[in-house]
């Protein structure tokens, strides 16, 4: 007989105090709650929770400590037509579990379903199969960790360079990482992995989801798995399958160790988080946690048909962030990762779904209000994916102050420009930081997270190698993934040995990278693009946990040259504040240098006119004035930098470019050329009003010498 004391309603979750564990679970509509303890042989012991305070069911179990596996069984009505789905035959994961052991065993898929029968009406009848053997177990942890004085790097957005990557994919094939650590938190914390990131020059890792996930059932049937991880089932638990040291709480210490190691290297950790939906899917999906704990509270149900779920995400359900206890769960989770795990920020997947009060996206929703007043969360990096799949869900430029956004318009315009299908005005707006999207709201250029490629879509190499998606290995008859890729294969679809095609592709990759790192705003590099990673035309590799997605670290000369070029661009950006201004360009002088902060000119060296912005070939010149940086340095000092000319030629023909008049600069030195990537800085000099030959599809960067 296990002793049971009343315990406390807060904090929620399973909290070990050194003598025993307090269990607390929110459920507004439950009638009874049992906490279920599992021994090493999997034998279950059920304990009636008994007490309920402020809608939280709670008890304290002496002598229960770290490593204890547990779950819940919740009693109440099973009435799907009214939105109630309680079923005590289903073992449930604690929504506040700090560690979760194992994955869903879909070989026993019948046992994971909340209903009996088949077809669209099957969920109307409760299933009486016990699923304890098939469902992951929550784990009590000891959350003590020796941080050794770890402090967040707190890198200003003006100096931030984001590298989007995957914990497993980055090191799964890395020859410098010990084999038993590859694909894990410890592997990402290894000397070779961190050394590579430091050498490249990035300042922040944006990690694809690390919250504990549950694969979709149909993936098991296809012998695939959810590699990207956008199927969260545990908002406080690091995914146990990325741990090298164990799955009974060790994964928490390993994750913290990874953060500490990255911080020592001056690299921030940003988590891609999925608070818009869970892994439980629609009304026919599995019951793993939230559905059985309190379906009506946790999910957005169709108002007139609560059997069904509102779906703003395309995944079957939407989390109900309007409910106070669900909003509390989200906020508690975010604070946990910042305070207890020391992460530096978050990228919110399909963030527009979190802003929805009912059907509309509301910028002043409860979620944003709470974030903004929170003394912890308001101080970390907040990045929105500013869209969802619901009506009115595309909200680029509409998030509040404190938020940065993945700028989808930047991606689309830059892709179009380099395939000759964007006007110069649109390209210039994106290059200059997208003031048209962010300035009116009081935000600065770093509200724009600039990216050309991301995990969702083509890699950079595939962007210049494929006109069409090739997703056949996903086993959906190539119907999945976007058809709007804005790519150009440079004349041949897929792999080729044609040296002329390969030369154009290499130049196009350099053009995209140069544009990204020379743009105002915050650059985000898709991990692996700097070494030419390919997914062989798959633009939706979410279910490919294999070598198609994992980085290929083979010693390849082409990959080495592209990496060196990327490193050179990052260094150029970091050394010159003129490329990372903290205020928007104005087109006029502010500090009295005698020249505007930016000047746009045509190939003949003359100023762009209104007609020029909409008409003409994709050829453009930009002068950036390093003496017109109107924000002080960190110690209040005046910031002065060199001045640069950026020459862009996205056309298929070479163009002669006349440099501007002498007042902009008497002499200009070569800094970088995408047509001649090996050319050293200063290896060529040009005078004012000199005609410079700019090869087709290339960028030339010149620095004022006199």
C-alpha positions in Angstrom: 0.0 0.0 0.0 1.5 3.3 -1.1 1.2 6.2 1.4 -0.7 9.2 0.1 -0.8 12.7 1.5 -2.9 15.6 0.3 -0.1 17.5 -1.4 -0.4 20.9 -3.1 -2.1 22.2 -6.2 0.9 24.2 -7.4 3.3 23.9 -9.1 1.7 21.6 -11.7 3.5 18.4 -12.7 5.5 15.9 -10.7 7.9 17.8 -8.4 10.4 15.9 -6.3 11.5 17.7 -3.1 14.1 15.2 -1.8 11.7 13.2 0.3 8.8 12.5 -2.1 6.9 13.7 -5.1 4.0 16.1 -5.4 1.7 15.3 -8.3 -0.7 18.0 -9.6 -2.8 17.9 -12.8 -5.2 20.4 -14.2 -8.6 19.0 -15.4 -11.7 21.2 -15.2 -14.2 18.5 -16.2 -12.8 15.3 -14.8 -14.7 13.3 -12.1 -11.9 11.2 -10.8 -8.1 11.1 -11.3 -5.6 8.3 -10.7 -1.8 8.5 -10.8 -0.3 5.3 -12.1 3.2 4.2 -11.1 5.2 1.6 -13.1 8.0 -0.6 -11.8 10.9 -2.0 -13.7 8.8 -4.9 -15.0 6.1 -2.6 -16.1 3.7 -3.5 -13.3 1.2 -0.8 -12.6 0.1 0.6 -9.3 -2.8 3.0 -9.2 -3.2 5.7 -6.6 -6.4 7.7 -6.2 -5.4 11.4 -6.4 -8.4 12.5 -4.3 -7.9 16.2 -3.7 -8.9 19.0 -6.1 -8.1 22.7 -5.6 -8.6 25.4 -8.2 -9.3 22.8 -10.8 -6.0 21.0 -10.1 -6.0 17.4 -8.9 -3.2 16.8 -6.4 -1.5 14.4 -4.0 1.9 13.8 -2.4 3.6 10.4 -2.5 6.4 9.9 0.1 9.5 8.0 -1.1 8.6 8.4 -4.8 11.6 10.0 -6.5 13.7 10.5 -9.6 13.4 7.8 -12.3 9.9 6.8 -11.3 7.7 6.2 -14.4 4.1 7.3 -14.2 1.0 8.3 -16.0 -2.6 9.3 -15.4 -6.0 7.7 -15.8 -8.9 10.2 -15.9 -12.5 9.3 -15.2 -15.4 11.2 -16.6 -18.0 11.1 -19.4 -17.2 9.9 -22.8 -19.6 12.0 -24.9 -17.8 13.2 -28.1 -20.9 15.0 -29.4 -20.6 17.3 -26.3 -16.8 17.4 -26.6 -16.1 15.1 -23.7 -13.6 12.2 -24.3 -12.7 10.8 -20.9 -11.6 7.2 -21.0 -9.8 5.6 -18.0 -8.7 2.7 -20.1 -6.2 5.0 -21.7 -3.0 5.8 -19.9 -2.2 9.5 -20.3 1.1 11.4 -20.4 1.3 14.2 -17.9 1.1 17.6 -19.8 3.7 18.9 -17.4 6.1 16.0 -17.5 9.7 17.1 -17.4 10.9 13.8 -19.0 9.1 11.2 -21.1 10.5 7.8 -21.8 9.9 6.1 -25.1 7.7 6.4 -28.1 4.2 5.3 -29.0 4.2 1.6 -30.0 2.0 1.7 -33.0 2.4 -2.1 -33.5 -0.3 -2.0 -30.8 -2.1 0.8 -32.7 -5.6 -0.6 -31.7 -4.7 0.2 -28.1 -3.8 3.8 -28.7 -7.2 4.8 -30.1 -9.7 6.4 -27.9 -12.6 4.8 -29.6 -14.0 1.4 -30.7 -15.1 0.6 -34.2 -14.0 1.9 -37.6 -14.8 4.7 -40.0 -15.8 8.3 -39.5 -18.3 7.4 -36.7 -16.0 5.1 -34.8 -15.0 7.7 -32.3 -18.6 7.9 -30.9 -18.0 4.6 -29.0 -15.4 4.4 -26.3 -12.7 1.8 -26.7 -12.1 -0.5 -23.8 -8.6 -1.8 -24.7 -6.0 -0.8 -22.2 -3.1 1.0 -23.9 -0.5 1.2 -21.0 1.9 -1.0 -22.9 1.8 1.2 -26.0 2.1 4.7 -24.5 5.3 6.5 -23.4 5.6 7.0 -19.6 6.2 10.3 -17.8 9.3 10.3 -15.6 9.9 12.1 -12.2 13.2 13.9 -12.4 15.8 15.5 -10.2 16.1 18.9 -11.9 19.4 19.9 -10.1 22.2 20.8 -12.5 25.6 22.4 -12.0 25.6 25.4 -14.4 29.0 26.7 -13.3 28.0 30.3 -13.6 26.5 30.0 -17.1 25.0 33.2 -18.3 23.0 33.9 -21.5 25.2 35.5 -24.2 22.5 38.1 -24.8 23.8 38.9 -28.3 22.0 41.9 -29.7 19.8 41.3 -32.7 22.1 43.7 -34.6 24.9 41.1 -34.2 22.9 38.0 -34.5 23.4 35.4 -37.3 21.0 32.5 -37.0 21.8 28.9 -38.2 18.7 26.8 -38.5 19.6 23.1 -37.8 18.4 19.8 -36.4 19.9 18.2 -33.3 20.1 14.8 -34.9 20.7 15.7 -38.5 23.7 18.0 -37.8 25.9 15.3 -36.3 24.3 12.0 -37.4 27.1 11.5 -40.0 29.8 13.8 -38.6 33.1 12.0 -38.7 34.6 14.1 -35.9 31.8 13.3 -33.4 32.1 10.1 -31.4 29.9 7.4 -32.9 27.9 6.9 -29.7 27.2 10.6 -29.5 26.1 11.3 -33.1 22.6 12.6 -33.5 22.3 13.6 -29.9 22.4 16.7 -27.6 25.8 15.5 -26.5 27.0 15.3 -30.1 25.9 18.9 -30.8 27.9 19.9 -27.7 31.0 18.1 -28.8 34.2 20.0 -29.6 34.1 19.3 -33.3 30.5 20.4 -33.7 31.0 23.6 -31.7 34.3 24.3 -33.3 32.7 24.1 -36.7 30.0 26.6 -35.8 32.4 29.0 -34.2 34.7 28.9 -37.3 31.7 29.5 -39.5 30.8 32.6 -37.5 27.2 32.0 -36.6 25.9 33.4 -33.2 22.7 31.4 -32.6 21.4 28.0 -33.3 17.7 27.8 -34.1 16.9 24.1 -33.4 14.0 22.3 -35.0 11.6 21.1 -32.3 13.2 19.3 -29.3 10.0 19.0 -27.3 9.1 15.3 -26.9 7.1 14.2 -29.9 4.8 11.4 -31.0 4.9 10.1 -34.6 1.7 10.0 -36.6 0.3 6.5 -36.8 0.3 6.3 -40.6 4.1 6.9 -40.6 4.6 3.7 -38.8 2.7 1.8 -41.5 5.0 3.4 -44.1 8.2 2.7 -42.1 8.8 6.5 -41.8 9.0 8.8 -38.9 8.4 12.5 -38.1 12.0 13.8 -38.5 11.2 17.5 -38.2 9.4 17.0 -34.9 6.3 19.2 -35.4 4.1 16.8 -33.4 4.6 17.7 -29.8 3.2 15.7 -26.9 5.4 17.0 -24.1 5.9 20.8 -23.7 8.4 20.5 -20.9 10.4 17.4 -21.9 13.4 17.3 -24.2 12.8 14.6 -26.8 14.3 11.4 -25.3 15.4 9.9 -28.6 18.0 12.7 -29.0 19.8 11.6 -25.8 22.9 9.6 -25.6 23.0 9.1 -21.9 19.6 7.7 -21.0 15.8 8.2 -21.1 14.9 8.3 -17.4 15.7 11.9 -16.8 19.2 11.8 -18.2 18.0 13.5 -21.3 17.2 16.7 -19.3 20.8 16.9 -17.9 22.2 16.2 -21.4 20.1 19.0 -22.9 21.2 21.4 -20.3 24.8 20.4 -20.8 24.5 21.1 -24.5 23.2 24.6 -23.8 26.0 25.3 -21.4 28.6 24.2 -23.9 27.1 26.4 -26.6 27.0 29.4 -24.3 30.7 28.9 -23.5 31.3 29.2 -27.2 29.3 32.4 -27.3 26.4 30.7 -29.3 22.8 31.2 -28.3 20.1 28.5 -28.4 16.7 29.3 -29.9 14.0 26.6 -29.8 11.5 26.1 -32.6 8.3 25.5 -30.5 4.9 24.2 -31.5 2.2 25.5 -29.2 -0.5 25.7 -32.0 -1.3 22.0 -32.1 -0.4 18.6 -30.6 0.4 15.1 -31.8 -3.1 13.9 -31.0 -4.6 14.9 -34.4 -8.3 15.2 -35.2 -11.3 13.3 -33.7 -9.9 10.0 -35.2 -6.4 10.5 -33.8 -4.8 8.8 -30.8 -5.5 9.6 -27.2 -2.1 10.2 -25.6 -2.5 13.1 -23.2 -4.6 16.3 -23.6 -7.6 14.6 -25.2 -8.1 12.4 -22.2 -7.1 14.9 -19.5 -9.7 17.5 -20.6 -10.6 17.7 -24.3 -12.9 20.7 -24.0 -10.3 22.8 -22.2 -7.2 22.0 -24.2 -8.5 22.1 -27.8 -10.4 24.5 -30.0 -13.6 22.6 -30.8 -16.0 23.5 -33.6 -18.6 25.7 -31.8 -21.7 24.0 -33.1 -20.2 20.5 -33.4 -17.8 20.0 -30.5 -17.1 16.4 -31.7 -14.8 18.0 -34.2 -11.7 20.2 -33.9 -10.9 23.6 -35.3 -7.9 23.2 -37.5 -5.8 26.3 -38.2 -2.6 24.2 -38.7 -3.4 21.5 -41.2 -2.6 18.8 -38.5 -6.1 18.0 -37.2 -6.4 20.2 -34.1 -5.5 23.6 -32.6 -4.5 24.1 -29.0 -6.9 26.4 -27.1 -4.7 29.2 -26.1 -7.8 31.3 -25.2 -8.4 29.0 -22.1 -6.6 30.4 -19.0 -5.2 27.1 -17.9 -3.9 26.3 -21.4 -2.4 29.7 -21.7 -0.8 29.1 -18.3 0.7 25.8 -19.6 2.2 27.6 -22.6 3.7 30.3 -20.4 4.9 27.9 -17.8 6.6 25.8 -20.5 8.3 28.9 -22.0 9.5 30.1 -18.6 10.8 26.6 -17.8 13.0 26.5 -20.9 14.4 29.9 -20.2 14.8 29.7 -16.4 15.7 26.1 -15.9 17.3 25.2 -19.2 18.8 28.6 -20.0 17.6 28.8 -23.7 17.8 32.3 -25.3 14.7 32.5 -27.4 11.9 30.9 -29.3 10.7 30.6 -32.9 6.9 30.0 -32.8 5.6 27.6 -35.4 2.5 28.9 -37.2 2.3 31.7 -34.7 -0.8 33.2 -36.3 -2.8 30.3 -34.8 -1.8 31.4 -31.3 -3.2 34.9 -32.0 -6.7 33.7 -32.9 -9.3 34.7 -30.4 -12.1 33.1 -32.5 -11.7 33.0 -36.2 -9.7 36.1 -36.8 -6.1 36.8 -36.1 -5.9 39.4 -33.3 -2.6 41.1 -32.7 -3.7 42.0 -29.2 -4.7 38.4 -28.2 -4.2 37.2 -24.6 -1.1 35.3 -25.7 0.7 38.4 -26.8 -0.5 40.5 -23.8 0.9 37.9 -21.4 4.2 37.6 -23.2 4.7 41.3 -23.2 4.2 41.8 -19.5 6.2 38.8 -18.5 9.6 39.9 -17.0 11.4 36.8 -18.2 9.9 36.1 -21.6 9.8 39.7 -22.8 13.6 39.8 -22.6 14.4 36.8 -24.8 14.4 36.5 -28.6 10.8 36.1 -29.9 10.4 35.0 -33.5 7.1 34.3 -35.2 6.3 32.2 -38.2 3.7 34.7 -39.1 1.1 32.5 -40.8 -1.2 29.5 -40.4 -3.5 27.7 -42.8 -6.8 29.3 -41.5 -8.6 32.2 -43.2 -6.6 35.4 -43.0 -3.7 33.5 -41.6 -0.9 35.2 -43.6 0.3 37.9 -41.2 3.8 38.9 -42.3 4.4 42.4 -40.9 1.5 42.3 -38.4 3.1 41.1 -35.2 3.6 43.5 -32.3 6.7 45.2 -31.0 9.2 42.8 -29.3 8.6 40.3 -32.1 10.7 39.4 -35.1 9.2 37.5 -38.0 10.3 35.0 -40.6 9.9 37.3 -43.6 8.3 35.1 -46.3 8.1 38.1 -48.6 11.9 38.4 -48.4 12.3 34.8 -49.4 9.9 35.1 -52.3 11.3 38.3 -53.7 14.9 37.3 -53.5 14.2 34.0 -55.2 12.2 35.8 -57.9 14.9 38.4 -58.4 17.7 35.9 -59.1 15.5 34.1 -61.6 14.7 37.4 -63.3 11.1 37.7 -62.2 11.0 40.4 -59.5 11.1 44.2 -60.1 14.0 46.2 -58.7 11.8 48.1 -56.3 10.6 45.0 -54.5 14.1 43.7 -54.3 15.5 47.0 -52.9 12.8 47.0 -50.2 13.8 43.6 -49.0 17.5 44.4 -49.2 17.0 47.5 -47.1 15.2 45.7 -44.3 11.5 45.7 -45.3 10.7 49.1 -43.8 7.3 48.8 -45.6 6.4 45.9 -43.4 7.9 46.9 -40.0 8.7 50.6 -39.7 5.1 51.9 -39.1 4.8 49.7 -36.1 7.8 51.1 -34.4 10.0 48.1 -35.1 13.5 48.1 -36.5 15.1 46.2 -39.3 15.8 43.2 -37.1 12.1 42.5 -37.0 12.8 40.9 -40.4 14.3 37.5 -40.1 15.7 37.2 -43.6 16.0 33.8 -45.2 16.2 32.3 -48.7 15.8 28.7 -47.6 14.5 27.0 -44.5 13.9 23.4 -43.3 10.5 23.6 -45.1 11.2 23.6 -48.8 14.2 23.2 -51.1 17.8 23.4 -49.8 19.9 26.1 -51.5 21.5 23.5 -53.8 18.1 22.1 -54.7 16.8 25.7 -55.3 19.2 26.1 -58.2 18.9 22.5 -59.4 15.2 21.7 -59.6 12.1 23.4 -61.1 9.7 20.9 -59.6 9.5 19.0 -56.3 10.5 15.4 -56.2 8.9 14.0 -53.0 8.1 10.4 -54.2 10.0 8.8 -51.2 7.4 10.4 -48.9 4.9 7.9 -50.3 2.2 10.5 -51.0 2.4 10.3 -54.8 4.3 13.6 -54.8 1.2 15.5 -53.8 2.7 16.8 -50.6 5.0 19.9 -50.3 4.6 23.3 -51.9 4.3 23.8 -55.7 5.3 27.4 -55.3 9.1 27.0 -55.1 10.2 30.0 -57.2 13.2 27.9 -58.2 15.3 27.7 -61.4 17.3 24.6 -62.3 19.7 26.5 -64.5 18.8 24.5 -67.5 18.8 20.9 -66.4 16.5 19.2 -63.9 18.4 17.5 -61.1 21.9 16.1 -61.2 24.2 16.9 -64.1 27.8 16.8 -65.2 27.4 19.7 -67.6 30.2 22.1 -66.6 28.3 25.2 -67.9 25.2 24.3 -65.9 27.2 23.6 -62.8 29.1 26.9 -63.1 25.8 28.8 -63.2 24.4 26.9 -60.2 27.5 27.6 -58.1 27.3 31.3 -59.0 23.6 31.4 -58.1 24.3 29.8 -54.7 26.8 32.5 -54.0 24.4 35.2 -55.2 21.7 34.0 -52.8 24.2 33.9 -49.9 25.7 37.3 -50.7 22.2 38.8 -50.9 21.3 37.2 -47.5 24.3 38.5 -45.6 24.4 41.9 -47.2 20.7 42.7 -46.5 19.6 44.8 -43.5 17.7 42.7 -40.9 18.6 39.4 -39.3 20.0 36.7 -41.5 19.0 33.1 -41.1 21.1 30.4 -42.8 19.6 27.0 -43.3 22.2 24.6 -41.9 24.0 22.6 -44.6 23.5 25.2 -47.3 27.0 26.3 -46.7 28.3 22.9 -47.8 25.9 22.3 -50.6 23.5 19.9 -48.8 20.9 18.4 -51.1 17.6 16.5 -50.5 17.6 15.5 -54.2 14.6 17.7 -55.0 12.5 16.8 -51.9 10.9 20.0 -50.6 9.0 18.4 -47.8 11.5 16.0 -46.1 9.6 16.1 -42.8 9.4 12.3 -42.6 12.9 11.4 -43.8 14.9 10.6 -40.8 17.8 9.2 -42.9 20.7 10.3 -45.1 18.4 12.3 -47.3 18.0 14.8 -44.4 21.2 14.2 -42.4 24.2 16.4 -43.3 26.9 14.9 -45.5 30.2 15.9 -44.1 32.4 14.2 -46.7 35.6 16.0 -47.7 34.4 17.6 -50.9 36.3 20.4 -52.6 33.2 22.1 -53.9 31.6 22.0 -50.4 34.8 23.4 -49.0 34.9 26.4 -51.3 31.2 27.2 -50.7 31.8 27.0 -46.9 34.8 29.3 -47.2 32.8 31.8 -49.2 30.0 31.7 -46.6 32.5 32.2 -43.8 33.9 35.2 -45.7 30.4 36.8 -46.0 29.6 36.3 -42.4 32.9 37.8 -41.4 32.3 40.8 -43.7 28.9 41.3 -42.1 30.2 41.0 -38.5 33.0 43.4 -39.1 30.9 46.2 -40.8 27.9 47.7 -39.0 26.9 49.4 -42.2 25.3 46.0 -43.2 23.5 45.6 -39.9 22.0 49.0 -39.1 19.7 49.3 -36.1 17.5 51.8 -37.9 15.9 51.9 -41.3 17.7 53.6 -44.2 16.2 57.0 -45.0 17.7 58.0 -48.4 19.1 61.2 -46.9 21.9 62.4 -44.6 21.3 62.5 -40.9 24.8 63.1 -39.4 26.1 65.7 -41.8 28.4 63.6 -43.9 27.3 65.4 -47.1 25.9 62.1 -48.6 22.7 60.1 -48.0 22.8 57.0 -45.9 21.8 55.0 -49.0 21.8 55.9 -52.7 20.3 53.6 -55.4 21.6 54.0 -59.0 21.2 52.5 -62.4 23.9 50.8 -64.5 24.8 54.2 -66.0 25.6 55.5 -62.5 22.6 57.8 -62.3 20.0 57.9 -59.6 17.0 55.6 -59.9 13.8 57.3 -61.0 10.3 56.2 -60.1 9.8 54.5 -63.4 13.1 52.7 -63.1 11.9 50.9 -60.0 9.2 49.1 -61.9 10.7 48.8 -65.3 14.0 47.5 -66.8 16.3 44.6 -66.3 17.1 43.2 -62.9 20.3 45.3 -62.6 20.8 47.6 -59.6 23.5 49.5 -57.7 23.5 50.5 -54.1 25.7 52.9 -52.1 25.8 52.4 -48.3 27.3 55.2 -46.4 29.3 54.1 -43.4 29.4 57.7 -42.0 25.6 57.9 -41.7 25.0 55.3 -39.0 22.7 57.1 -36.6 22.7 54.8 -33.6 25.5 54.9 -31.0 27.7 51.9 -30.0 27.2 50.0 -26.7 29.2 52.6 -24.8 27.5 55.6 -26.4 30.4 56.0 -28.9 29.9 57.3 -32.4 29.8 54.5 -34.9 31.7 55.0 -38.2 32.3 52.4 -40.8 33.6 52.1 -44.4 31.3 52.8 -47.3 30.4 50.2 -49.9 29.0 49.9 -53.4 26.8 46.8 -54.0 26.3 45.9 -57.7 23.6 43.4 -58.6 23.1 41.8 -62.0 20.5 39.1 -62.1 20.1 39.2 -65.9 21.4 36.6 -68.3 23.7 39.1 -70.0 26.9 40.8 -68.8 26.4 44.5 -68.0 28.8 47.5 -67.9 28.3 49.4 -64.7 29.3 53.1 -64.4 30.4 53.9 -60.9 28.9 57.0 -59.2 30.5 60.4 -59.2 33.6 61.3 -57.3 31.7 62.8 -54.3 30.6 59.2 -53.4 34.2 58.0 -53.5 37.3 58.7 -55.6 38.6 55.1 -55.6 37.0 51.8 -54.9 38.6 48.5 -54.0 37.3 45.0 -54.7 35.9 43.4 -51.6 34.0 40.4 -53.0 32.7 39.0 -56.3 30.3 36.1 -56.7 31.7 35.7 -60.3 35.3 35.4 -59.0 34.9 34.0 -55.5 38.7 33.5 -55.0 39.5 37.1 -55.8 41.2 38.7 -52.7 40.0 41.9 -51.1 41.9 44.9 -52.6 43.1 42.9 -55.6 41.4 45.4 -58.0 40.9 49.2 -57.8 38.4 51.3 -59.7 38.1 55.1 -59.9 34.9 57.2 -59.8 33.0 57.2 -63.1 34.9 54.1 -64.1 33.0 51.5 -66.2 33.0 48.1 -64.5 32.1 44.9 -66.3 29.6 43.0 -64.2 29.2 39.4 -65.4 25.7 37.9 -65.8 24.0 36.7 -62.6 26.6 38.1 -60.2 27.2 40.4 -57.3 30.1 42.7 -56.9 31.0 44.4 -53.6 33.4 47.4 -53.6 34.7 49.2 -50.6 35.6 52.9 -50.7 39.4 53.2 -50.7 39.7 57.1 -50.8 
